[in-house]
Amino acid sequence: MDVALVCKAGRVRLRGALMVIALAMVGAGCGGSAAAPGPPTLPTRAAPNSVAGFPCPAHPVSTVDMEACAGRALLNLDARFNVRAAALWSILDASGKRAFLKAQTAWLTYRTQACAVQSRAFLGGTAAPVTFGTCETEITRTRLEEVAATLRTYCQGAARTGRYKRCPTRVGPGPPLHSRVILLNRSIGEVHLGQPRSAVEKALGLGRPSRGWVSYFDGRLLVDYVYKVRQTTHVQALVTSWSGFHTRSGVHVGSSVQDVRRRLHLPCGGGSCTSGVPGRPATILFTRHGTVVRIEVLYLS
């Protein structure tokens, strides 16, 4: 791993000291004697003089507010990434660890350069640092889900012995690894269409109200009990925009339309791929730019 490359790119300033973007210090870190390599990490504290240390107001108005909120969101994602990276690191062999570190170094370079390109469209204006911070947040969110998906691939169905002894049963606040399967036209995880609300609440708790839905696992799974504007006592729809849930063939949020067609043999077009017919349980995989962005299991009217 080229630690010097990461250290050299440690901070990027955009027009003065208004915003300092802290990059990850990977592996052995910067300065001092080299230590045994560990899992790649991203910073979880705001760098000195960074607006990420400013409070994020409930209703951001100024560009500084927006920068602060983007910075705090990035630090939160960084912390979640570190948890998943450490879990994956614990089950990789030596070659896998070396590859992971090299991939992370390359990703850091990509994130910095890609966001620099985006923000340059607003060079000289106050929107530049906001654009840079928002870009970093979105690319890091994608990276987080990629690492989580890799961890899921290693751990799914593996006996917790040998190199998999430390394979976690949970990765962050999501559902257990054995409860992340999507069954087309039936269920997402442990919740299925038609299931009594009392049974869902017994298994998962009351959940959190979210725009008419009930949210579980920090929004990773949304459950709806409403049918044609009428509240019911049974599950009417399930929605996820999280890549952790997956079909038995491996399709998940983030999969390509080509994968959906190849693995699930579903027709796709007009921004979605659909399984099921009107009047019956169905599954809709909503797509954007050729990629699955949301999966819904529902009664199709």
C-alpha positions in Angstrom: 0.0 0.0 0.0 1.3 3.5 -0.8 0.9 5.2 2.5 2.9 8.2 1.2 0.3 8.8 -1.5 -2.5 8.9 1.1 -0.5 11.2 3.5 0.4 13.6 0.6 -3.3 13.9 -0.2 -4.2 14.2 3.5 -6.1 17.5 3.2 -7.6 19.4 0.3 -8.5 23.1 0.7 -11.1 24.7 -1.5 -10.6 28.5 -1.8 -9.2 29.5 1.5 -9.8 27.9 4.9 -13.6 27.7 4.6 -13.5 24.0 4.4 -10.9 21.4 5.0 -11.7 17.9 3.7 -10.0 15.2 5.7 -8.9 12.1 3.8 -8.3 8.7 5.4 -5.0 7.8 6.9 -4.8 4.2 5.8 -2.9 1.3 7.2 0.3 2.4 8.9 -0.7 6.0 8.9 1.3 9.2 8.4 4.5 10.1 10.1 6.4 8.1 12.6 7.6 4.6 12.3 5.6 2.1 10.3 3.3 -0.2 12.3 1.9 -3.6 11.3 -0.8 -2.9 8.7 -4.3 -3.0 10.0 -7.7 -2.5 8.3 -8.2 0.7 6.2 -9.9 3.4 8.2 -11.5 6.8 7.5 -11.4 9.8 9.9 -14.2 10.0 12.4 -13.3 13.4 13.8 -13.4 16.8 12.0 -10.0 18.1 11.0 -8.8 21.3 12.6 -10.4 24.4 11.1 -12.9 22.2 9.2 -16.5 23.3 9.0 -17.4 19.6 9.8 -16.8 20.7 13.4 -19.6 23.3 13.1 -23.1 22.4 14.2 -25.5 21.2 11.5 -28.8 23.2 11.9 -32.1 21.4 11.4 -32.8 23.7 8.4 -29.6 24.6 6.7 -29.8 28.0 5.0 -26.3 29.3 4.3 -23.6 27.5 2.3 -21.6 27.1 5.6 -24.6 25.4 7.1 -24.7 23.0 4.1 -21.0 22.4 4.3 -21.3 21.6 8.0 -24.1 19.1 7.4 -22.3 17.4 4.6 -19.1 17.2 6.7 -21.0 15.7 9.6 -22.8 13.2 7.4 -19.4 12.2 5.9 -17.9 11.6 9.4 -20.9 9.4 10.3 -20.4 7.4 7.1 -16.7 7.1 7.8 -17.5 5.6 11.2 -19.8 3.1 9.7 -17.2 2.2 7.1 -14.6 1.5 9.7 -16.9 -1.0 11.4 -17.5 -2.9 8.2 -13.9 -2.7 7.1 -12.7 -4.1 10.4 -15.2 -7.0 10.2 -14.1 -7.8 6.6 -10.4 -7.5 7.6 -10.9 -10.1 10.3 -11.8 -12.9 7.8 -9.5 -12.0 4.9 -6.3 -14.0 4.2 -3.0 -12.2 3.7 -3.5 -11.7 0.0 -7.0 -10.4 0.5 -5.8 -7.9 3.0 -3.1 -6.6 0.7 -5.6 -6.3 -2.1 -8.1 -4.5 0.2 -5.5 -1.9 1.2 -4.5 -1.3 -2.4 -8.1 -0.9 -3.4 -8.8 1.6 -0.6 -5.8 3.7 -1.6 -7.0 3.8 -5.2 -10.5 4.6 -4.1 -9.3 7.5 -2.0 -7.5 9.0 -5.0 -10.6 8.4 -7.2 -12.9 10.1 -4.6 -10.7 13.2 -4.4 -10.3 13.6 -8.1 -13.9 12.9 -9.0 -15.2 15.4 -6.5 -12.6 18.0 -7.6 -14.0 17.7 -11.1 -17.5 18.1 -9.9 -16.8 21.1 -7.7 -14.7 22.8 -10.4 -17.9 23.6 -12.2 -18.5 26.2 -9.4 -14.8 27.4 -9.1 -14.7 30.7 -7.4 -18.2 30.5 -5.9 -19.5 29.4 -2.5 -21.1 26.4 -4.1 -17.8 24.7 -4.8 -17.0 23.4 -1.3 -20.7 22.4 -0.8 -20.5 20.4 -4.1 -17.2 18.8 -3.0 -18.6 17.8 0.3 -21.8 16.4 -1.1 -19.9 14.5 -3.7 -17.6 12.9 -1.0 -20.6 11.9 1.0 -22.3 10.1 -1.9 -19.2 8.3 -3.1 -18.4 7.2 0.5 -22.0 5.9 0.9 -21.5 3.8 -2.2 -18.1 2.5 -0.9 -19.7 1.6 2.4 -22.3 -0.5 0.7 -19.7 -2.1 -1.5 -17.6 -3.2 1.5 -20.8 -4.4 3.2 -21.8 -6.4 0.1 -18.3 -8.0 0.0 -18.5 -8.9 3.6 -21.9 -10.5 3.0 -20.5 -12.5 0.1 -17.7 -13.9 2.4 -20.0 -14.7 5.3 -23.3 -15.8 3.7 -23.8 -19.4 4.6 -20.3 -19.9 6.0 -19.8 -22.0 9.1 -18.3 -19.8 11.9 -15.1 -21.9 12.0 -11.5 -21.5 10.8 -11.0 -18.3 8.9 -14.7 -17.5 9.2 -14.6 -17.9 13.0 -14.9 -14.1 13.5 -17.4 -13.6 10.7 -20.0 -11.4 12.3 -23.7 -12.4 12.6 -24.5 -8.7 12.3 -22.8 -5.9 10.4 -23.7 -2.6 12.0 -27.3 -1.8 12.8 -28.8 -3.9 9.9 -30.6 -7.2 10.3 -28.7 -10.4 11.0 -26.9 -11.8 7.9 -29.3 -14.8 7.8 -32.3 -12.5 7.6 -31.4 -10.4 4.6 -32.9 -12.5 1.8 -35.5 -11.1 -0.6 -38.1 -13.6 -1.8 -39.8 -12.2 -4.9 -43.4 -11.4 -4.5 -43.3 -12.5 -0.8 -40.9 -11.0 1.6 -37.9 -8.8 2.5 -35.9 -10.2 5.4 -38.1 -11.5 8.2 -41.2 -9.6 7.1 -43.6 -10.9 4.5 -46.7 -9.6 2.8 -49.9 -10.3 4.7 -48.0 -10.8 8.0 -50.0 -9.4 11.0 -48.6 -6.2 12.4 -48.5 -7.8 15.9 -46.2 -10.5 14.6 -43.9 -7.9 13.0 -43.7 -5.9 16.2 -43.1 -9.0 18.2 -40.1 -9.9 16.0 -38.7 -6.4 15.3 -40.3 -4.0 17.8 -42.5 -1.1 17.2 -40.2 0.5 14.6 -40.1 4.2 13.9 -42.8 6.2 12.0 -41.5 7.6 8.7 -43.8 9.4 6.4 -46.7 7.0 6.8 -44.4 3.9 6.8 -42.8 2.1 9.7 -39.0 2.2 9.5 -36.7 -0.6 10.8 -32.9 -0.9 10.9 -32.3 2.9 10.5 -34.5 3.1 7.4 -33.1 0.0 5.7 -36.5 -1.6 5.7 -39.8 0.2 5.4 -43.1 -1.5 6.2 -46.5 -0.2 5.0 -49.9 -1.3 6.5 -52.0 0.9 4.3 -54.1 -0.4 1.5 -55.9 2.0 -0.8 -55.7 4.8 1.9 -57.2 2.5 4.5 -55.1 1.5 7.5 -55.0 -2.3 8.0 -53.5 -4.7 10.5 -51.4 -6.6 8.0 -48.3 -5.9 5.9 -49.3 -4.4 2.5 -45.9 -3.4 1.1 -42.2 -3.6 1.9 -39.5 -1.3 0.6 -35.7 -1.2 0.8 -33.1 1.1 -0.8 -30.3 -0.7 1.0 -27.9 -3.0 -0.8 -27.7 -5.4 2.2 -30.9 -7.2 1.3 -30.5 -9.6 -1.7 -32.3 -12.3 -3.6 -31.1 -15.9 -3.4 -29.4 -15.2 -6.8 -27.5 -12.2 -5.4 -29.6 -9.3 -6.9 -29.6 -6.3 -4.6 -29.8 -2.5 -4.7 -26.8 -1.6 -6.7 -27.1 -4.5 -9.1 -27.2 -3.7 -12.8 -30.2 -4.2 -15.0 -28.2 -6.8 -16.9 -27.8 -8.7 -13.7 -31.5 -8.6 -13.0 -32.3 -9.9 -16.5 -29.7 -12.6 -16.3 -30.3 -13.8 -12.7 -34.0 -13.2 -12.3 -35.2 -13.4 -15.9 -37.4 -10.4 -15.4 -38.6 -7.9 -18.1 -37.1 -4.4 -17.6 -38.0 -1.0 -19.1 -39.2 2.4 -18.3 -37.1 2.6 -15.1 -38.2 -0.7 -13.5 -38.1 -4.5 -13.6 -41.2 -6.2 -12.5 -42.2 -9.7 -11.2 -45.9 -10.4 -10.8 -49.2 -9.4 -12.3 -51.9 -6.9 -11.3 -54.1 -8.1 -8.4 -51.4 -10.4 -7.1 -48.3 -10.0 -4.9 -45.4 -8.5 -7.0 -41.9 -7.2 -6.8 -40.7 -4.0 -8.5 -37.0 -3.2 -8.8 -36.8 0.5 -9.6 -33.8 1.5 -11.7 -31.8 4.6 -12.5 -29.0 4.8 -15.1 -29.1 1.1 -15.5 -28.7 0.3 -11.7 -31.3 -0.9 -9.2 -32.0 1.9 -6.6 -35.0 0.6 -4.8 -36.9 -2.7 -4.3 -40.5 -3.0 -3.4 -42.6 -6.1 -2.6 -46.3 -5.3 -2.6 -49.8 -6.1 -3.8 -49.9 -4.8 -7.3 -53.1 -3.0 -8.1 
